[in-house]
Structure formats: C-alpha cells, structure tokens
C-alpha cells in the first residue's frame, strides 16, 4: 500500500509540473505577441504588408520568443503524456489492490444478511 501512496504522490507531482508548464507556455505566448508587435512597428517603413511581415519575422527577438514558445509547448505536451499515463496506471493499480484486498462474501453485509 505504501508503494501505491508513492505512485499517487508522483502523479500529483506530475500534475503540478504540468500546471507550471501550462503557465510558462502562456507567458511565452504573451512574450511572442509583444515581440511581434514591436517588430511590426519597426518594420512599418516597408512598402508591402508581405515585406513588413517578413522583416518582423526576421527580428531576433521574435525568433527567440518563437523558439521559447515551441520549447514550452513541447514540455507541456510531454508532461501531459506523463501525467495521463500516471493517472491511468494509478487507476489500474487501485482496481488491482481492491480486487486483492477484497473481503469474502461471508465477511461483508451481503454475506451476513443474504441481501
């Protein structure tokens, strides 16, 4: 049973890390939006919209923010997978423990009273 408690604690830890990763991803999205806006303002001297977008995308701050967002997204997706796996395996372990530690029909209410 103590191993089950440890397993549940690891699942809880993974859930906390997943929440932190989701918050970090939102922060990276906000940073990218700001960087894109700054780059768009700096590129407003370009004659065409396509050239403005290209110049804004070429900005080092935008590229850095894009890379950070991609990394944050990947971390969140990996943690989602780990957390979901831990939850599913925890349910399997719980069912197996219930099955193995279940009392016989004579020891429960149905066995005693016949209903």
Backbone bond lengths (Angstrom), bond angles and torsions (degrees), N, CA, C in turn:
res aa  C-N    CA-C-N  psi(-1)  N-CA   C-N-CA  omega(-1)  CA-C   N-CA-C  phi
1 X - - - 1.442 - - 1.534 111.25 -
2 X 1.320 116.57 -33.52 1.462 118.87 179.63 1.530 110.68 -65.71
3 X 1.326 117.00 -31.23 1.465 119.29 176.14 1.523 110.83 -67.41
4 X 1.324 117.39 -34.54 1.463 121.19 176.88 1.524 109.48 -64.59
5 X 1.316 116.97 -41.60 1.464 120.62 178.06 1.526 109.97 -61.66
6 X 1.324 116.95 -44.14 1.467 120.64 177.41 1.524 111.00 -60.32
7 X 1.314 116.37 -41.90 1.463 121.35 -179.57 1.526 110.54 -62.87
8 X 1.326 116.14 -44.53 1.466 120.52 179.12 1.534 109.96 -64.34
9 X 1.317 116.88 -39.08 1.466 120.00 178.23 1.522 111.68 -62.90
10 X 1.330 116.93 -39.06 1.469 119.75 177.14 1.525 110.55 -65.78
11 X 1.325 116.96 -36.80 1.466 120.50 176.45 1.519 111.41 -64.31
12 X 1.322 116.17 -39.99 1.457 121.01 177.44 1.527 110.54 -64.91
13 X 1.316 116.26 -42.53 1.470 120.88 177.65 1.526 110.38 -60.63
14 X 1.333 116.91 -44.77 1.468 120.57 179.60 1.523 110.33 -62.68
15 X 1.331 117.74 -36.99 1.461 121.12 177.06 1.525 111.79 -63.99
16 X 1.313 116.16 -39.94 1.463 120.25 176.89 1.515 111.95 -65.28
17 X 1.328 116.12 -42.47 1.467 120.16 178.06 1.527 110.73 -64.62
18 X 1.325 116.36 -35.64 1.469 120.66 177.33 1.521 110.41 -64.13
19 X 1.315 117.74 -41.74 1.460 121.28 178.49 1.528 110.76 -63.35
20 X 1.322 116.71 -42.94 1.464 120.97 178.30 1.530 109.84 -62.26
21 X 1.329 116.67 -41.77 1.464 120.68 -179.97 1.532 111.26 -64.64
22 X 1.330 117.06 -37.67 1.464 120.36 178.83 1.531 111.04 -65.91
23 X 1.328 116.32 -40.89 1.462 120.32 177.58 1.529 110.29 -65.06
24 X 1.326 116.18 -42.60 1.461 120.37 178.49 1.530 111.12 -61.58
25 X 1.313 116.67 -39.82 1.463 119.76 178.76 1.531 110.96 -63.20
26 X 1.333 117.20 -41.53 1.469 120.66 177.49 1.527 111.28 -62.77
27 X 1.336 116.43 -39.64 1.468 119.91 177.40 1.529 110.78 -63.62
28 X 1.324 116.49 -40.21 1.468 120.38 178.35 1.522 111.26 -65.59
29 X 1.334 116.89 -38.23 1.469 120.43 176.93 1.523 110.55 -62.27
30 X 1.327 116.57 -43.27 1.468 120.42 179.58 1.524 110.60 -64.14
31 X 1.321 116.06 -41.79 1.470 119.81 179.46 1.530 110.37 -63.50
32 X 1.324 117.20 -41.21 1.464 120.63 178.77 1.525 110.87 -63.38
33 X 1.310 117.47 -42.15 1.464 121.28 179.11 1.529 110.92 -60.15
34 X 1.322 115.81 -43.73 1.465 120.13 178.94 1.528 110.54 -65.13
35 X 1.321 116.44 -44.35 1.467 120.31 179.96 1.524 111.16 -62.50
36 X 1.333 116.62 -40.82 1.465 120.02 178.06 1.525 111.35 -64.54
37 X 1.328 116.66 -38.98 1.472 119.83 179.23 1.524 110.75 -65.33
38 X 1.324 115.90 -43.54 1.466 119.21 178.46 1.533 110.98 -62.36
39 X 1.323 115.46 -43.11 1.471 119.58 -179.45 1.519 110.88 -66.65
40 X 1.327 117.27 -35.74 1.463 120.49 178.70 1.528 110.71 -66.10
41 X 1.326 116.08 -39.54 1.464 120.00 178.11 1.530 109.73 -65.33
42 X 1.315 117.05 -41.68 1.468 120.92 179.82 1.530 111.73 -66.87
43 X 1.344 116.73 -27.58 1.467 120.83 -176.38 1.527 112.85 -95.42
44 X 1.304 117.79 9.12 1.470 119.72 -175.40 1.529 113.39 -67.26
45 X 1.318 117.44 -12.15 1.465 119.87 178.64 1.525 112.66 -77.55
46 X 1.314 117.15 -13.35 1.470 120.45 177.57 1.518 109.37 -66.80
47 X 1.335 116.30 150.57 1.458 120.70 -173.24 1.530 113.54 -80.16
48 X 1.333 117.52 -31.89 1.463 119.40 -177.43 1.527 110.01 -115.35
49 X 1.319 114.49 156.68 1.465 120.19 178.28 1.525 110.25 -63.92
50 X 1.319 116.48 -40.05 1.469 120.20 179.28 1.529 110.89 -61.32
51 X 1.315 116.74 -40.17 1.463 120.31 178.61 1.523 110.69 -68.26
52 X 1.336 116.83 -37.68 1.466 120.62 177.60 1.530 110.58 -63.02
53 X 1.327 116.04 -44.53 1.462 120.44 179.60 1.526 111.32 -65.12
54 X 1.317 116.16 -40.27 1.463 120.37 179.23 1.522 111.02 -65.04
55 X 1.310 116.20 -42.82 1.455 119.79 179.28 1.532 110.99 -66.76
56 X 1.326 116.72 -39.43 1.462 120.96 178.51 1.530 110.71 -65.66
57 X 1.321 116.98 -40.23 1.465 120.61 179.16 1.516 111.75 -68.76
58 X 1.312 117.18 -25.38 1.460 122.09 -179.43 1.535 112.28 -81.72
59 X 1.318 116.69 -8.63 1.469 121.12 -179.40 1.539 109.95 -63.75
60 X 1.338 117.97 132.56 1.474 120.88 -178.25 1.533 113.45 -60.16
61 X 1.331 117.52 -36.03 1.467 119.86 179.66 1.531 110.74 -66.71
62 X 1.330 116.77 -38.36 1.464 121.00 178.16 1.526 109.88 -66.25
63 X 1.318 116.55 -43.11 1.471 119.82 179.21 1.524 111.44 -63.58
64 X 1.326 116.46 -41.05 1.461 120.27 178.29 1.530 111.03 -65.14
65 X 1.330 116.47 -42.41 1.465 120.42 179.12 1.528 111.18 -66.21
66 X 1.324 116.95 -36.90 1.462 121.00 177.37 1.527 110.83 -64.68
67 X 1.314 116.71 -42.91 1.464 120.80 178.36 1.526 110.73 -64.33
68 X 1.326 117.52 -40.87 1.466 120.98 178.61 1.523 111.00 -64.55
69 X 1.325 116.67 -40.03 1.467 120.33 178.27 1.523 110.82 -65.29
70 X 1.314 117.20 -42.04 1.464 120.64 178.58 1.532 110.98 -61.91
71 X 1.317 116.12 -41.64 1.470 120.57 178.61 1.526 110.84 -65.59
72 X 1.330 117.49 -42.21 1.462 121.47 179.41 1.529 110.67 -64.77
73 X 1.326 116.21 -40.11 1.471 120.70 177.96 1.528 110.66 -62.87
74 X 1.322 116.27 -45.32 1.472 120.22 -179.74 1.525 110.82 -62.55
75 X 1.321 116.86 -42.70 1.471 120.38 179.21 1.528 110.70 -61.87
76 X 1.336 116.85 -43.75 1.465 119.87 179.23 1.518 111.44 -62.74
77 X 1.329 117.50 -43.71 1.459 120.60 -179.40 1.532 111.22 -63.40
78 X 1.325 117.05 -40.72 1.465 120.52 178.34 1.522 110.07 -64.28
79 X 1.328 116.84 -44.76 1.463 120.08 179.50 1.525 112.03 -66.18
80 X 1.334 117.47 -34.22 1.468 119.89 174.37 1.522 110.54 -59.72
81 X 1.311 116.08 -43.09 1.454 121.12 179.52 1.524 111.35 -64.12
82 X 1.315 116.49 -45.52 1.472 120.72 179.28 1.524 110.13 -62.25
83 X 1.330 116.23 -46.68 1.467 120.07 -178.25 1.529 111.60 -63.39
84 X 1.320 117.09 -44.62 1.468 120.62 179.24 1.533 110.59 -62.62
85 X 1.328 117.08 -40.55 1.460 120.46 178.22 1.516 111.80 -64.02
86 X 1.328 116.70 -42.42 1.462 120.06 178.59 1.523 111.39 -64.47
87 X 1.325 116.94 -40.35 1.463 119.75 178.11 1.524 111.47 -63.13
88 X 1.327 116.72 -45.20 1.461 120.62 -178.89 1.527 110.94 -64.51
89 X 1.320 116.76 -44.43 1.463 119.92 179.62 1.520 111.48 -67.73
90 X 1.323 116.82 -33.80 1.466 120.43 176.57 1.517 111.37 -63.16
91 X 1.322 116.65 -39.20 1.461 120.27 177.73 1.527 111.03 -65.32
92 X 1.319 116.91 -40.21 1.462 121.01 178.01 1.530 109.93 -62.91
93 X 1.326 116.70 -45.99 1.467 120.80 -179.76 1.522 110.07 -62.97
94 X 1.330 117.16 -41.64 1.462 120.71 179.39 1.526 111.47 -60.99
95 X 1.333 116.00 -44.92 1.474 119.29 178.55 1.525 111.13 -62.67
96 X 1.333 116.10 -41.30 1.461 119.77 -179.10 1.525 110.84 -66.77
97 X 1.312 117.74 -40.62 1.467 120.30 177.10 1.523 110.97 -63.86
98 X 1.322 116.36 -40.66 1.462 119.85 177.85 1.521 110.53 -62.56
99 X 1.312 115.87 -42.44 1.464 119.88 179.62 1.525 111.13 -63.99
100 X 1.311 116.53 -43.56 1.464 120.10 -176.06 1.518 113.17 -74.83
101 X 1.321 117.02 -29.34 1.463 118.65 -177.24 1.521 112.10 -101.02
102 X 1.321 117.32 4.47 1.457 120.90 -179.40 1.527 110.79 -63.27
103 X 1.329 115.05 143.95 1.467 119.51 179.21 1.517 109.71 -83.24
104 X 1.286 115.52 159.22 1.464 119.33 178.87 1.517 110.01 -72.88
105 X 1.308 117.23 165.31 1.461 122.44 -176.70 1.524 111.56 -61.93
106 X 1.314 118.23 -27.34 1.454 120.28 -179.08 1.523 112.42 -73.93
107 X 1.298 117.84 -21.04 1.462 120.69 -177.14 1.520 113.15 -93.79
108 X 1.305 117.61 -13.18 1.465 117.86 179.80 1.521 110.67 -99.59
109 X 1.304 116.42 178.26 1.466 120.89 -174.68 1.521 112.53 -60.94
110 X 1.322 117.30 -39.82 1.459 120.70 -178.69 1.529 110.34 -62.21
111 X 1.337 116.19 -42.31 1.444 119.78 179.87 1.521 113.43 -67.45
112 X 1.312 116.91 -34.65 1.464 120.72 -178.49 1.519 112.65 -75.27
113 X 1.319 117.57 -41.35 1.458 120.08 -171.20 1.519 113.15 -111.18
114 X 1.309 117.70 -5.66 1.452 119.83 175.89 1.511 114.54 75.58
115 X 1.334 118.05 15.14 1.471 120.51 177.99 1.485 110.78 -132.44
